[in-house]
């Protein structure tokens, strides 16, 4: 995964014309929707009722009201190999470069998938899979990776032949631990700006007469998530990859993306969501740091969500779920929430509270979360030994190099 640089800085006090609260004492009174009560009032007492009744209720609500429903997978997707078995990292790994065409009968929407696998693996390899803000050639330090294209800040698609503002990933640490590493560039799926709809995958799925998605249909986060599922379709066909042991990781808006992907596509065995914040794993009703008004402002990220989401910006108390619902829907699979101690904008405490609240659902499956625990200090790894784990590094938004050994430790325990 391309690393987001963590910089300690004064957080903004006004965003998109809306004030920002960083005071715990100023958090308004709130109550969270009960995870273990069905819409008909029945209490959920066991894992089967959760799986068969409560989870589907929440899944449909989140799809309709927050991220947007996605279309089904195409009946046929074409793959092309730029490279099937290249030598990488002084012979320690093999490199695959795969182009996935996201539509059935067109080559207009390719997604480039970069994969490294341990050279001496004797069986199918589990993967650490990231969705990146940078092109594959910028995400790793490997001159043999094909130079791709990226969307620049002016909304233009340009050659990714310049260094990224993000750090490159140390892939060799995953290879040494016995894992493969894979990555895709999120802009291959759908561009990350309002006008990007005209160039992304969502436009290909408009119904006759439509010019934009319906109120309950996908924003860009759901589009990115849908693209990750197409990568999983490929993993299922590659005999060198253990598709049943894929850990999916993303940062910030891509942390929201991987959380939603883990909910809507249970083929992903493990989710590692970094600093997903508002609209991700942080409790929205706390109104701490970024809130739904900031998120859904037309000048910011309204395009990332279903249009229905913005209807709740003035009456969030009526929202039928909150972030604890998203966290709970990963159960019983392993989920690690990684935050930063100075990332006030993304509300690391709000993510911890969501994990505490979702622990009740994990317990239905005989698993544990951080319920009953104090929020750990920065750098404390004591809560990564539950399937619902929480870890906060000493720093700001994103990941830092010391996070990755923690991820590997979590993978060693639960993947």
BAVOKE-172774 format. One record per residue (C-alpha): residue number from 1; residue in three letters; z, x, y. Coordinates in Angstrom, 1 decimal, m for minus. Example, Ala and Ser with C-alpha at 12.3 -4.5 7.8 and 13.67 -1.06 7.14 Angstrom:
  num  residuo      pz      px      py
    1      Ala     7.8    12.3    m4.5
    2      Ser     7.1    13.7    m1.1
//
This chain:
  num  residuo      pz      px      py
    1      Unk     0.0     0.0     0.0
    2      Unk    m0.7     1.2     3.5
    3      Unk     2.6     1.8     5.1
    4      Unk     3.5     0.0     8.4
    5      Unk     5.1     2.6    10.7
    6      Unk     8.7     1.6    11.4
    7      Unk     9.6     2.3    15.1
    8      Unk    12.9     1.3    16.6
    9      Unk    12.1    m0.5    19.9
   10      Unk    13.5    m3.2    22.1
   11      Unk    12.5    m6.5    20.7
   12      Unk    10.6    m8.9    23.0
   13      Unk    12.5   m11.7    24.7
   14      Unk     9.6   m14.0    25.4
   15      Unk     6.5   m14.4    23.2
   16      Unk     3.6   m16.8    23.8
   17      Unk     5.7   m18.4    26.5
   18      Unk     8.6   m19.2    24.2
   19      Unk    12.0   m17.5    24.4
   20      Unk    13.3   m15.4    21.4
   21      Unk    16.8   m15.6    20.2
   22      Unk    18.6   m12.5    18.8
   23      Unk    22.1   m13.8    19.1
   24      Unk    23.8   m15.0    15.9
   25      Unk    26.2   m17.1    18.1
   26      Unk    23.2   m19.0    19.6
   27      Unk    21.8   m20.1    16.2
   28      Unk    21.7   m23.9    16.3
   29      Unk    23.6   m26.0    13.6
   30      Unk    21.3   m26.7    10.7
   31      Unk    21.3   m27.8     7.1
   32      Unk    18.9   m26.8     4.4
   33      Unk    17.0   m29.2     2.1
   34      Unk    18.7   m29.2    m1.2
   35      Unk    16.8   m27.2    m3.8
   36      Unk    18.3   m29.1    m6.7
   37      Unk    17.6   m32.7    m5.6
   38      Unk    14.4   m34.4    m6.4
   39      Unk    12.6   m36.6    m3.9
   40      Unk    13.9   m39.6    m5.8
   41      Unk    17.5   m38.4    m5.4
   42      Unk    17.9   m37.2    m9.0
   43      Unk    19.9   m34.0    m9.4
   44      Unk    18.2   m31.0   m11.1
   45      Unk    20.6   m29.7   m13.8
   46      Unk    18.3   m27.6   m16.0
   47      Unk    15.4   m25.2   m15.9
   48      Unk    13.1   m27.8   m17.5
   49      Unk    13.6   m30.4   m14.8
   50      Unk    13.1   m27.7   m12.1
   51      Unk     9.9   m26.5   m13.8
   52      Unk     8.4   m29.9   m14.6
   53      Unk     9.6   m32.0   m11.6
   54      Unk    11.2   m30.2    m8.6
   55      Unk     9.0   m27.1    m8.4
   56      Unk     5.8   m29.2    m8.4
   57      Unk     7.2   m31.3    m5.6
   58      Unk     7.9   m28.3    m3.5
   59      Unk     4.7   m26.5    m4.4
   60      Unk     2.6   m29.5    m3.2
   61      Unk     4.7   m29.8     0.0
   62      Unk     4.2   m26.1     0.9
   63      Unk     0.5   m26.3     0.1
   64      Unk     0.0   m29.4     2.3
   65      Unk     2.3   m28.5     5.2
   66      Unk     2.5   m24.7     5.5
   67      Unk    m0.1   m22.5     3.9
   68      Unk    m2.9   m25.0     3.0
   69      Unk    m4.4   m25.9    m0.3
   70      Unk    m6.9   m23.5    m1.8
   71      Unk   m10.1   m24.4    m3.8
   72      Unk   m10.3   m23.7    m7.5
   73      Unk   m11.6   m20.4    m8.8
   74      Unk   m15.4   m20.1    m9.0
   75      Unk   m16.7   m20.7   m12.5
   76      Unk   m18.3   m17.3   m12.5
   77      Unk   m17.6   m14.2   m10.4
   78      Unk   m19.7   m11.0   m10.6
   79      Unk   m18.2    m7.5   m10.7
   80      Unk   m20.0    m4.3   m10.0
   81      Unk   m18.7    m0.8   m10.6
   82      Unk   m19.2     1.8    m8.0
   83      Unk   m17.2     4.1   m10.2
   84      Unk   m15.8     3.3   m13.7
   85      Unk   m13.8     6.4   m14.6
   86      Unk   m13.6     9.0   m11.9
   87      Unk   m11.2    11.9   m12.1
   88      Unk    m8.4    11.8    m9.6
   89      Unk    m5.3    13.7    m8.6
   90      Unk    m6.1    16.9   m10.5
   91      Unk    m6.9    15.0   m13.7
   92      Unk    m3.6    13.1   m13.7
   93      Unk    m5.4     9.7   m13.2
   94      Unk    m8.7     8.0   m13.5
   95      Unk   m10.1     6.1   m10.6
   96      Unk   m12.1     2.8   m10.7
   97      Unk   m13.9     1.3    m7.8
   98      Unk   m14.9    m2.2    m8.4
   99      Unk   m16.8    m4.6    m6.1
  100      Unk   m15.9    m8.3    m6.7
  101      Unk   m18.2   m10.9    m5.3
  102      Unk   m16.1   m13.9    m4.3
  103      Unk   m18.7   m16.6    m4.5
  104      Unk   m20.7   m17.7    m7.5
  105      Unk   m24.3   m17.2    m6.4
  106      Unk   m24.1   m14.9    m3.5
  107      Unk   m23.3   m11.3    m2.6
  108      Unk   m22.3   m12.1     1.0
  109      Unk   m18.6   m11.9     0.4
  110      Unk   m17.7    m8.7    m1.6
  111      Unk   m14.1    m7.5    m2.1
  112      Unk   m13.7    m3.9    m3.0
  113      Unk   m10.9    m3.2    m5.5
  114      Unk    m9.6     0.4    m5.9
  115      Unk    m7.6     1.2    m9.1
  116      Unk    m5.9     4.3   m10.4
  117      Unk    m4.6     4.5   m14.0
  118      Unk    m2.7     7.3   m15.7
  119      Unk    m5.2     9.6   m17.5
  120      Unk    m3.1     9.9   m20.6
  121      Unk    m2.1     6.3   m21.1
  122      Unk    m2.2     5.2   m24.7
  123      Unk    m2.0     1.5   m24.1
  124      Unk    m2.9    m1.0   m21.3
  125      Unk    m1.2     0.0   m18.1
  126      Unk     1.1    m2.1   m15.8
  127      Unk     0.1    m2.1   m12.2
  128      Unk     1.5    m1.9    m8.7
  129      Unk    m1.0    m3.9    m6.7
  130      Unk    m1.0    m4.0    m2.9
  131      Unk    m3.0    m5.9    m0.3
  132      Unk    m3.5    m3.6     2.6
  133      Unk    m4.2    m3.7     6.3
  134      Unk    m6.6    m0.8     5.9
  135      Unk    m9.8    m0.1     4.0
  136      Unk    m9.3     1.5     0.5
  137      Unk   m10.5     4.9     1.8
  138      Unk    m7.7     4.8     4.4
  139      Unk    m5.0     3.4     2.2
  140      Unk    m5.0     6.5    m0.1
  141      Unk    m5.5    10.2     0.4
  142      Unk    m8.6    10.7    m1.8
  143      Unk   m11.9    11.8    m0.4
  144      Unk   m13.8    10.4    m3.4
  145      Unk   m13.0     6.8    m2.4
  146      Unk   m16.0     5.0    m1.0
  147      Unk   m15.8     4.5     2.7
  148      Unk   m15.6     0.8     3.4
  149      Unk   m15.7    m1.4     6.4
  150      Unk   m12.9    m2.9     8.5
  151      Unk   m12.6    m5.4    11.3
  152      Unk   m11.6    m3.7    14.6
  153      Unk    m9.5    m5.2    17.4
  154      Unk   m12.6    m6.4    19.1
  155      Unk   m13.6    m8.6    16.1
  156      Unk   m16.4    m6.3    15.0
  157      Unk   m17.0    m5.0    11.5
  158      Unk   m17.2    m1.2    11.6
  159      Unk   m17.3     1.8     9.2
  160      Unk   m13.8     2.8     8.1
  161      Unk   m14.5     6.5     8.7
  162      Unk   m11.6     7.1    11.1
  163      Unk    m7.9     7.7    10.1
  164      Unk    m5.8     4.5    10.0
  165      Unk    m2.8     4.1    12.3
  166      Unk    m0.9     3.5     9.0
  167      Unk     0.3     6.2     6.6
  168      Unk    m1.5     6.6     3.3
  169      Unk     0.3     5.8     0.1
  170      Unk     1.6     8.4    m2.3
  171      Unk    m0.2     7.1    m5.4
  172      Unk     0.9    10.0    m7.6
  173      Unk     4.5     8.7    m7.7
  174      Unk     3.3     5.6    m9.5
  175      Unk     1.1     7.5   m11.9
  176      Unk     4.1     9.8   m12.7
  177      Unk     6.2     6.8   m13.5
  178      Unk     3.6     5.4   m15.9
  179      Unk     2.2     2.7   m13.6
  180      Unk    m1.3     2.1   m12.3
  181      Unk    m2.0     1.6    m8.6
  182      Unk    m4.5    m0.9    m7.2
  183      Unk    m5.3    m2.0    m3.6
  184      Unk    m7.7    m4.3    m1.7
  185      Unk    m8.3    m4.6     2.1
  186      Unk    m7.4    m8.0     3.3
  187      Unk   m10.3    m8.2     5.7
  188      Unk   m12.7    m8.2     2.8
  189      Unk   m11.5   m11.7     2.0
  190      Unk   m11.0   m13.3     5.4
  191      Unk   m10.9   m11.6     8.9
  192      Unk    m7.5   m11.6    10.6
  193      Unk    m8.4   m13.3    13.9
  194      Unk    m9.0   m16.8    15.1
  195      Unk   m12.8   m16.5    15.3
  196      Unk   m12.9   m14.8    11.9
  197      Unk   m13.3   m18.2    10.2
  198      Unk   m17.1   m17.9    10.8
  199      Unk   m17.2   m14.6     8.8
  200      Unk   m14.7   m15.2     6.0
  201      Unk   m14.5   m16.9     2.6
  202      Unk   m13.1   m20.2     3.9
  203      Unk   m16.4   m21.2     5.5
  204      Unk   m18.1   m21.0     2.1
  205      Unk   m16.0   m23.9     0.8
  206      Unk   m16.4   m26.4     3.6
  207      Unk   m17.3   m29.9     2.4
  208      Unk   m20.5   m31.5     3.6
  209      Unk   m20.1   m32.5     7.3
  210      Unk   m17.0   m30.3     7.8
  211      Unk   m16.9   m27.6    10.5
  212      Unk   m13.3   m26.5     9.8
  213      Unk   m10.6   m26.9     7.1
  214      Unk    m8.7   m30.2     6.9
  215      Unk    m5.1   m30.6     8.0
  216      Unk    m3.8   m29.7     4.6
  217      Unk    m6.3   m27.0     3.7
  218      Unk    m6.1   m23.2     3.8
  219      Unk    m5.4   m20.9     6.6
  220      Unk    m6.1   m17.2     6.3
  221      Unk    m2.8   m16.5     4.4
  222      Unk    m4.0   m18.9     1.6
  223      Unk    m7.4   m17.3     1.8
  224      Unk    m6.0   m13.8     1.3
  225      Unk    m3.9   m15.2    m1.6
  226      Unk    m6.9   m16.8    m3.2
  227      Unk    m8.7   m13.4    m3.0
  228      Unk    m5.7   m11.8    m4.8
  229      Unk    m6.1   m14.3    m7.6
  230      Unk    m9.7   m13.2    m8.0
  231      Unk    m8.5    m9.6    m8.4
  232      Unk    m6.2   m10.9   m11.1
  233      Unk    m9.2   m12.5   m12.8
  234      Unk   m10.7    m9.0   m13.0
  235      Unk    m7.4    m7.5   m14.3
  236      Unk    m7.5   m10.0   m17.2
  237      Unk   m10.9    m8.6   m18.2
  238      Unk   m10.1    m4.9   m17.9
  239      Unk    m8.7    m3.8   m21.3
  240      Unk    m7.1    m0.7   m19.7
  241      Unk    m4.8    m2.9   m17.5
  242      Unk    m1.9    m4.9   m18.7
  243      Unk    m2.5    m8.1   m16.8
  244      Unk     0.8    m9.5   m17.9
  245      Unk     2.7    m6.7   m16.0
  246      Unk     1.3    m6.7   m12.5
  247      Unk     3.7    m6.2    m9.5
  248      Unk     2.2    m7.6    m6.3
  249      Unk     3.3    m6.1    m2.9
  250      Unk     2.5    m6.8     0.7
  251      Unk     4.0    m6.2     4.2
  252      Unk     4.6    m8.6     7.1
  253      Unk     1.9   m11.3     7.1
  254      Unk     0.8    m9.8     3.8
  255      Unk     4.4   m10.1     2.7
  256      Unk     4.0   m13.9     3.3
  257      Unk     0.7   m13.7     1.4
  258      Unk     2.2   m12.1    m1.7
  259      Unk     5.1   m14.5    m1.7
  260      Unk     2.7   m17.5    m1.6
  261      Unk     0.5   m15.9    m4.2
  262      Unk     3.4   m15.5    m6.5
  263      Unk     4.2   m19.2    m6.0
  264      Unk     0.7   m20.5    m6.5
  265      Unk    m0.5   m18.1    m9.2
  266      Unk     2.3   m17.4   m11.8
  267      Unk     0.1   m14.8   m13.6
  268      Unk     1.6   m12.2   m11.2
  269      Unk     4.7   m11.0   m13.1
  270      Unk     6.6    m9.5   m10.1
  271      Unk     6.5   m10.0    m6.3
  272      Unk     7.7    m7.4    m3.8
  273      Unk     7.6    m9.0    m0.3
  274      Unk     8.2    m6.6     2.6
  275      Unk     9.5    m8.0     5.9
  276      Unk     7.8   m11.3     5.4
  277      Unk    10.0   m12.9     8.1
  278      Unk     9.2   m16.3     9.7
  279      Unk     6.8   m18.3     7.6
  280      Unk     7.8   m16.1     4.7
  281      Unk    11.3   m15.4     3.2
  282      Unk    13.4   m15.8     6.4
  283      Unk    15.1   m19.2     7.0
  284      Unk    13.1   m20.9     9.8
  285      Unk    16.0   m23.2    10.8
  286      Unk    18.0   m20.3    12.0
  287      Unk    15.7   m19.9    15.0
  288      Unk    16.4   m16.2    15.0
  289      Unk    13.7   m13.7    16.0
  290      Unk    10.2   m15.1    15.5
  291      Unk    10.1   m18.8    15.1
  292      Unk     7.6   m21.5    14.2
  293      Unk     6.6   m22.0    17.8
  294      Unk     5.8   m18.3    18.2
  295      Unk     4.0   m18.3    14.8
  296      Unk     1.9   m21.4    15.5
  297      Unk     0.9   m20.7    19.1
  298      Unk    m2.9   m20.9    19.5
  299      Unk    m2.8   m17.5    21.2
  300      Unk    m1.1   m16.0    18.1
  301      Unk    m1.3   m16.9    14.4
  302      Unk    m2.1   m20.6    14.2
  303      Unk    m5.2   m19.8    12.1
  304      Unk    m3.1   m18.2     9.4
  305      Unk    m1.6   m21.6     8.3
  306      Unk    m2.7   m25.1     7.4
  307      Unk    m3.1   m27.2    10.6
  308      Unk    m0.3   m29.4     9.4
  309      Unk     2.2   m26.6     9.9
  310      Unk     2.0   m26.7    13.6
  311      Unk     3.0   m30.4    13.7
  312      Unk     6.5   m29.3    12.9
  313      Unk     7.0   m26.8    15.7
  314      Unk     8.9   m29.3    17.8
  315      Unk    10.9   m31.0    15.0
  316      Unk    11.6   m28.4    12.4
  317      Unk    14.6   m30.4    11.2
  318      Unk    12.1   m32.8     9.5
  319      Unk    10.4   m30.0     7.5
  320      Unk    11.0   m30.9     3.8
  321      Unk    11.6   m27.3     2.8
  322      Unk    12.5   m23.9     4.2
  323      Unk    12.2   m20.3     3.1
  324      Unk    14.8   m20.7     0.3
  325      Unk    12.3   m23.0    m1.3
  326      Unk     9.6   m20.4    m1.3
  327      Unk    11.9   m17.8    m2.8
  328      Unk    13.1   m20.2    m5.5
  329      Unk     9.6   m21.0    m6.7
  330      Unk     9.2   m17.5    m8.0
  331      Unk    12.0   m18.1   m10.5
  332      Unk    12.5   m16.9   m13.1
  333      Unk    10.1   m14.0   m12.4
  334      Unk    11.3   m10.9   m10.6
  335      Unk    11.2   m11.0    m6.8
  336      Unk    12.4    m8.2    m4.5
  337      Unk    12.8    m9.0    m0.8
  338      Unk    12.7    m5.7     1.3
  339      Unk    13.7    m5.8     4.9
  340      Unk    14.5    m3.4     7.8
  341      Unk    17.9    m3.1     9.5
  342      Unk    16.4    m3.1    13.0
  343      Unk    13.6    m5.6    12.3
  344      Unk    15.3    m8.3    14.3
  345      Unk    12.0   m10.1    14.9
  346      Unk    11.7   m10.7    11.2
  347      Unk    15.3   m11.7    10.7
  348      Unk    16.5    m9.6     7.7
  349      Unk    19.7   m11.7     7.5
  350      Unk    17.6   m14.9     7.3
  351      Unk    15.9   m13.4     4.2
  352      Unk    19.2   m12.6     2.7
  353      Unk    20.4   m16.1     3.2
  354      Unk    17.3   m17.5     1.6
  355      Unk    17.9   m15.3    m1.4
  356      Unk    21.5   m16.5    m1.6
  357      Unk    20.4   m20.1    m1.5
  358      Unk    17.7   m19.6    m4.1
  359      Unk    20.1   m18.0    m6.5
  360      Unk    21.1   m21.4    m7.8
  361      Unk    17.6   m21.9    m9.2
  362      Unk    17.5   m18.5   m10.8
  363      Unk    20.8   m19.3   m12.5
  364      Unk    19.1   m22.3   m14.2
  365      Unk    17.1   m19.7   m16.1
  366      Unk    20.1   m17.5   m16.8
  367      Unk    19.2   m15.0   m14.1
  368      Unk    21.1   m13.9   m11.0
  369      Unk    20.5   m13.4    m7.3
  370      Unk    22.8   m12.3    m4.4
  371      Unk    24.8   m15.5    m4.2
  372      Unk    28.4   m14.6    m3.5
  373      Unk    27.6   m11.1    m2.3
  374      Unk    28.0    m9.7     1.2
  375      Unk    24.8    m8.7     2.9
  376      Unk    24.4    m5.0     1.9
  377      Unk    24.2    m2.2     4.5
  378      Unk    21.0    m0.4     5.1
  379      Unk    20.1     1.9     2.1
  380      Unk    22.3     0.1    m0.4
  381      Unk    20.5    m0.6    m3.6
  382      Unk    23.2    m2.5    m5.4
  383      Unk    21.4    m5.8    m5.2
  384      Unk    18.1    m4.7    m6.8
  385      Unk    19.5    m5.1   m10.3
  386      Unk    19.1    m8.8   m10.2
  387      Unk    15.8   m10.5   m10.9
  388      Unk    16.1   m12.0    m7.4
  389      Unk    16.7    m8.7    m5.6
  390      Unk    17.3    m7.7    m1.9
  391      Unk    17.1    m4.4    m0.3
  392      Unk    17.2    m3.3     3.4
  393      Unk    16.2     0.1     4.5
  394      Unk    17.5     1.8     7.6
  395      Unk    14.7     1.2    10.1
  396      Unk    12.3    m1.4    11.4
  397      Unk     9.4    m3.5    10.3
  398      Unk     7.4    m2.6     7.3
  399      Unk     7.9     0.1     4.6
  400      Unk     9.0     3.7     4.8
  401      Unk     8.5     6.4     2.1
  402      Unk    12.0     6.0     0.7
  403      Unk    11.3     2.3    m0.2
  404      Unk     8.8     3.2    m2.9
  405      Unk    11.3     4.8    m5.3
  406      Unk    13.3     1.6    m4.9
  407      Unk    10.3    m0.4    m5.8
  408      Unk     9.6     1.8    m8.9
  409      Unk    13.3     1.4    m9.9
  410      Unk    12.9    m2.4    m9.7
  411      Unk     9.7    m2.3   m11.7
  412      Unk    11.4    m0.1   m14.3
  413      Unk    14.1    m2.7   m14.7
  414      Unk    12.1    m5.9   m14.7
  415      Unk     8.3    m5.4   m15.0
//
